[in-house]
Amino acid sequence: MFIKKWSWQLSGKQQRIRIKVIGKTGFFIADAIIDTGSDCCAFPKYVFDMIFENDKIENAIIIRGVGETKAVSRRVSIELFSDDGAIIQKLTNVEAWFLLDKNFKVSLFGVSNAMDKFKWVLDYPAGKMTLS
């Protein structure tokens, strides 16, 4: 059902992958930064508001790495897309963090329960990234 190996062209230093984050009440599609330095997947608060509509924000903790900010976690599903829009992989039960700082506006595809499920090859001389 899913592609075992997928390659696409590198573009610049911050590599991105199109993902769909699925929560309890909706989904959000983003071009997430593939962040090998991020322990987890992290998203802006407005994504939380879209995919966990009417959920209360309780038990926020302070996390570090993108400065010091409050965040809440929830379990989500994440679908990864190829450049042509085909789903290449689905991940379930991924712990994602939603940063409450209104200035945080990027989506990060991090290591824990996400990147660590795959072999990633960045070949800058060839201008290609491969996921398998």
C-alpha positions in Angstrom: 0.0 0.0 0.0 2.8 2.4 0.8 5.9 3.2 -1.1 8.9 1.5 0.5 11.4 4.1 -0.7 10.8 7.7 -1.8 13.2 10.3 -3.1 12.8 14.0 -3.9 14.9 17.0 -4.8 16.6 19.0 -2.0 15.8 22.7 -2.0 17.9 24.9 0.2 19.2 24.0 3.7 15.8 23.5 5.5 14.3 20.4 4.0 10.5 20.1 4.2 8.0 17.4 3.7 4.2 17.7 3.1 2.3 16.2 6.0 -1.3 15.9 7.2 -1.7 16.1 11.0 -4.9 14.4 12.1 -6.5 15.1 15.5 -9.8 14.4 17.2 -11.9 17.0 15.3 -10.0 17.8 12.1 -6.7 17.8 10.2 -4.1 20.3 9.1 -1.8 20.1 6.1 1.6 21.6 6.3 5.0 21.7 4.7 6.9 20.7 7.8 10.6 21.3 8.4 12.4 18.0 8.7 14.1 18.8 12.0 16.8 16.3 13.1 17.5 18.4 16.1 13.9 18.3 17.4 13.1 15.6 19.8 9.4 15.6 18.8 6.9 16.9 16.3 5.9 20.5 17.1 3.1 22.6 15.8 1.7 26.1 16.4 -1.3 26.6 18.7 -3.6 27.4 15.8 -3.1 23.8 14.6 -4.2 22.6 18.0 -7.3 24.8 17.7 -8.2 23.3 14.3 -7.7 19.6 15.1 -8.7 19.5 18.8 -11.7 21.9 18.6 -13.2 22.6 22.0 -10.4 20.8 23.9 -9.3 22.7 27.0 -5.6 23.5 27.2 -4.6 21.9 30.6 -1.4 20.7 32.0 0.8 22.9 29.8 4.5 22.5 30.5 7.5 24.7 29.7 9.6 23.2 27.0 13.0 24.3 25.8 14.6 24.2 22.3 12.7 26.9 20.6 13.3 29.3 23.4 11.3 28.6 26.5 7.6 28.3 25.9 4.5 26.6 27.2 3.2 23.6 25.3 0.7 20.9 25.5 0.9 17.4 24.0 -1.7 15.3 22.2 -1.6 12.0 20.3 -2.1 12.5 16.5 -1.9 10.6 13.3 0.5 11.9 10.6 0.4 11.2 6.9 3.5 11.9 4.8 3.0 13.0 1.1 5.2 12.8 -2.0 5.6 15.8 -4.2 2.8 14.7 -6.4 0.4 14.4 -3.5 0.4 10.6 -3.0 0.4 9.3 0.6 3.7 7.6 1.1 3.3 6.6 4.8 0.9 6.9 7.7 2.0 7.1 11.3 -0.4 6.6 14.2 -0.3 7.4 17.9 2.4 10.1 17.5 2.9 12.4 20.5 2.9 15.9 19.1 3.5 19.1 21.0 1.5 22.3 20.4 3.4 25.5 21.3 1.3 28.2 22.9 3.6 31.0 21.9 1.7 33.0 19.3 5.0 33.8 17.5 5.7 30.1 16.8 4.4 29.6 13.3 6.3 26.6 11.8 5.6 22.9 11.8 8.4 20.6 12.8 8.6 17.0 11.8 10.9 15.7 14.6 12.6 12.6 15.7 10.6 10.7 18.4 7.8 8.5 16.9 8.2 10.1 13.5 11.7 10.5 11.9 13.0 7.5 13.9 10.6 5.2 12.0 12.6 5.7 8.7 16.0 5.7 7.2 16.8 9.2 5.9 19.5 9.9 3.4 20.5 13.5 2.5 22.7 13.6 -0.5 23.6 17.3 -0.9 26.0 16.8 -3.8 23.3 15.0 -5.8 20.6 17.3 -4.5 18.4 14.4 -3.4 16.8 13.2 -0.2 15.6 9.6 0.2 13.3 8.1 2.8 12.9 4.4 3.2 
